[in-house]
Amino acid sequence: MNEITNTTTYNNFLLELKEQIKTSQTRAIGHVNFEMILLYFKVGKALEKKQRDEGWGAKVIERLSIDLQNELPKVKGFSRRNMMLMVQFYKEYRDIEIVQLPVAQLKNSDNKHFLITKVSWSHNVALIQKIKDNELRYWYMQRTIEEGWGRDTLVEKIKQEVHKKEGKLISNFKAILPPTNSELVQQSFKDPYLFDFVTMAEPFRERELELNLVKHMEKFLLELGSGFAFVGRQYHLEVSDKDFYIDLLFYHLKLRCYVVIELKKGEFKPSYSGQINFYCSVVDDVLAHKDDNPTIGLILCQEKDEIVAEYSLRNMSQPIGISEYELTEVLPKEFISSLPTIEMIESEFTKKLDIKEE
């Protein structure tokens, strides 16, 4: 087994271990978070009633905040601003009435009560301030729980309007996969993908983009979504004494299958579908375990004609999706000379890999 394979095995194990640790930590703090959300809802409800019945305004809440901080100096979270947010929080969800529920009901992830109390207070505040539609808020709460988004990541995802992108890619998943799997697979991918963490210079080559994505793997994985474990770039396949190389190969821990990604510069071409269909077939036979689900192919291009893309998938035997990617930081030609060449990037990446192996 070569060094790169050893590194890949280690990295995948590390990812799985991190997932287990995060899950354990989430369970430990979940109860504490619920109690805080419940408390803030109760405080907001009480303050709103006083505002209604007694005409309490901002000055009374400010005095109340000062008195609470003097009486309970170790208790945080009762600033004037936060208490005003508690009132707003109560008003937004008064119809749900957040209360202590039986454990069995709290485990129902479709329960709106569960979603509100599962995410943190800072997440709830961000959602209230940035999204007016409650159903859309619940969607982002669900994704936050599934993806483990921090507050800043959530805000960025809202800004990017990812709810309009997930599950939107052109694919043949429904035609190829069982009905129970096709919808889950469809929702695990999106269109377009935003690679705003990569700075490129025009004209660039596909291999340059590939190397830059690997160089920023943490951000790349975040954009792909939860469950992706990186296997390798330019992954070598040998078929009938001929060499073939997959641009990027991943394993999806939730879907339990390999994901082959091909990066293409410019407009989508029908020939790309045949190429990735071939790669997926080989991976199924050579790499996949007997219990793995069918390998999924994902073609990432800068633009596509939807009709051409749909026709290209019609007679493919493997599940394939076609999505666009966007580079928001493409530099003009005059900056090319000041940027590292593709050989320099590849050399630097190799050096870092060697250091990790020592």
N, C-alpha and C positions, 0 to 999 in steps of 0.2 A: 504493500500500500504506500503510495507516494505521499510527500509532505503536504501537498495541497489537499488531498483527500483527508488526511489526518486533521488538518485545520478546519475543513468543512464539517467533519464529524463533531469536532469539539465545539464549533460555533453553534451548530444545531442543538447539541446537548445543552449548551449554555442558555440558548433561547428558551428551551423547554423548562429548564430549571428556574429561570427568571419568571416564567409564566406561573409556575407552581408557587413560588415565593410571593408573587404579587397577589395570587388568589388567596393565600393564607392571610396575608396582611389585610386584604380587603375585608375578609370575614371578621377579623379582629376589630377593625375600626368601624365596620358597618353598623354595629349596634350603637356606638357612641354618636355616629353621624345621625342616625335616626332620632335619637333622643334630642339632639340639638335642633334638628329641623322641626320636630314636634314642639319643642319649647318656643322657638321663634314664631311658629304659627299661632300658638296660644297667646303669646305676648302681643303679636300683631292684632289678633282678634279682640283682646282686652282693650288695647289702645284705640282701635277703630270704634269700639262701643263708647269709650269715653269721649272721643271726638264727636260722635253722633249725639250722645246724651248730654254731655257737659260742655261741649264746644271747645274742647282742648285743642290748642294750636301748637305750632312748632316750639314756642317758648316754654310751654309746660313740659314738652317731651325733652327739651334741652335740660331743664331743671331736673327732671326725673333721671336723665342719663348721668348727670353729675352726682346726684344723691346715691344712685346705685353703685357708681364707681368708688365713692367714698365709703359706703357701707360694706361693699364686697370688692375690695381692691384686687383680689386674685382672679376674679371672674372677668373674662374678656368678652368683647362682642356687643357691648351695650352703649356704644357711642350714639350721639344724636342721629347721625346719618344711618347707622345700621338699624336703629329702632324705627326710623321712617321707612326703611326698606322692609322691615317686618310687617308694617301696616300694609304696604303695597303687596307683599307676598300673600298675606291673608286675603286681600281683596281679589287677587288673581285666582285663588284656589278655594274660595269659600264654599263653592258648590260641591267640592270633593270632601271637605271636612276631614282634615288630616288628624287621625286619632290612632291610639294603640290598637293594632289588629292582631288576630291570631297568627302564629308562625306560618301556618299552611297558606293563608291568604297572602302574606308578605312574600312568599316564594313565587307567586304568580307574576312573571315578568311582564305580562300584558296589562297588569293592574296599574292604573295611573297613579294611584296612591303609592305603590311600590317604586315607580320611577322617580317621583318627586323626592321621596325620602332616601333613595339610594344614592343620588348624586349629592355632591357637597353643597354647602350654602353658597360658596363663591360661584359655583356652576349655576345654581338657581338664580342668583342675582344677575349674572350675565345673560341668561335666557330671558328673564323678565325685561331687561333693558333693551335687548336687541331683537326680540321676536314677539310680535303681538298675537299671533295665531297660536292657540294652545295646542292644537293637534300637531303643529310643526315643532313646537317645543318638546312634546313627548317623543317625537321622532329623534330629535337631537339627544334627548336624555337616553333613549335606548342605545343609540350609537355610541354615546359617551361611556356607557356601562360596558358595552361589547368591546370597544376599542381601547378603553382605558385612557381616554383623552384627559389631559390636564386642562385647567381653566383657559390658559392662553391658546392651547391647541383648539379647544372648542370655539373660542372667539374667531380664530383664523378660519376654521371650517365653516362657520356661519357666514363669514365675509366671502368665502369662496362659493357659497351656496351649493355645498356638496349634495344636498337633498335633490337637486335638479340633475345630478350627474350619475349617482349610483344606480346600477341596473339599466343604464341607458345605452350601453354599447350594442352594436349589431352582433348577433351570434346565431349559431344553430343549436344552442343548448336544448331547446324544447324538442327539436327533431331527433336529437341524438341520445339525450339522457332520459332516465325514467322521470315521470312527473314529480315524484317526491324529491328529486335532486335538482332538477333543472332550475327551479325558481331560486333555490338557495345559491346555486352557482352563479346565476344571473346577477343576483344582488351583491355578490362578492366582488364584482368588478364594476368599473364606471367608465364614463366618457364625458369629457376628456380627463386626462391626467395632467396635473400641473407640476411641472418641474422648475419652479421658480427659484430653487436653491442652486441651480446650475447656471453658471455664466459661460456662454459660448460666444465664439466669434464667427461671423459669416465670411466665407463659406466654411462649414464644418462637415466632417465625415461621421458616418454612423458609429464607427469605432471610438471616436472622440466622445460622443455622447455616452456610449456604453461605459467607457472608463470613468467619466465624470459621475455617472450614477453610482457606480461601484465605490468610488472615492467618497461619496456622500451616502453610504448605504443606510445609515440610521434614518435620514430624512426620506430616502427613497422608499424604505419599508413603511414609514409612516404614511406616505402618499398612497402606497399600494393598499394598505389596510391591514388589520390584524390577521394573524395566522400564517403569514408568509415567512418561510425560513430559506435563507440564501444557500444554494448548493454550489454554484460556480458560474463563471463567465467563460465564453468560448469553450463550452463543455464539449469534450471530444467524444464522438461516436464513430465506431468503425463498422461499416457494413460492406460485406463482400470485398474486403481488402481496400475499401475506399474510405477516406477520412471526411467526416462532416463535423461542423462545429455549431453548437447552439449559442446564440448571443448571451442569453441569461437563463439559468435554470433555477427554479425554486421548488420547494415542497410546501404545500399548504396544510398546516396542522389541523385545521378544522374540517376542510373538505377531504382530507386524507388522500391526496393525489399530488403528482408532480404538475408543475405549471411551467410550460415552455414559453419564453418571451422573445420575440424577434423585434428588433428596433429598425425602423425604416425611415430614411430621410425623404421628405417630399410627399407626393401623393401615393395613395394605396394602388397597388397593381394586383390583378387577379392571380398572378403567378405566386404571390406570397402565400396564398391559402394552400396551394399544393405543397409548397416547401414545408410549412409548419405542420401540415397534416402528416407528412412523411416523418418529421422529427417526433411527433407525438406517438406515432405507431411504433417507432424504434424504442422510445423510452418505455412504453408499455411492455415491450417484450424483453428489453435488456435490463432496465433499472427497477421497474415497479415490482412491488411485492404482490403476491397473489390476492391479498386482501385489500390492496389499494384500489381506489376508484379510477376510472379512465383518466389518463393524462389530458390536461386542458392546454390549449394553445391560445396565446394572446399576441396579436399583431398590433404594435404601436407605431403609428405613422403620423405625419404632421397634418394631413388632410385626407379626406376620403369622399368618394361619391357613394352615397348610401345604396343606390340601385345596383351599381357595379359590385359593391361589397356583398350585398345580399345574394346576388347571382353566383358570386365566387364560392359561397359556402353551401350552395344547394346540394351538391353531390359529394361533399366531403364525408368521410367516415368517422372522423374524430371531432370532439367538441372544441369549437374554435370561436373566439371573440375578436372583434376588430374595433379598436379604439384610437382616438387621436391623443396626441400629447402637445402641450403648450410650453414654450420656453419664453418667459417674460423678460429675461435679461440677456438678449442677444446683442452683442456689441457690434458696432460698425467696422468695416474693413480696415480703417486706419489704425485700429488697436491690435490688429493681428500680430504684428511684430513684437509687441510687448507681452504677449501671452505665451505660456509654455507650449511647446509642440506636443503632438500626440505621443511621440517617442519619449519625451521628458516625463509626461504624466505616467506612462506605462512603467518607465524605469523607477520612478518614485514609488509607485504602488507596489512594485516587486520588492524594492528595498524594505518597505514597511512589513511586507509579508514575511520576508526573510528574518527580520528582527524578532517578530512574534514567535517564529519557529525555534529560535536559539534558546 
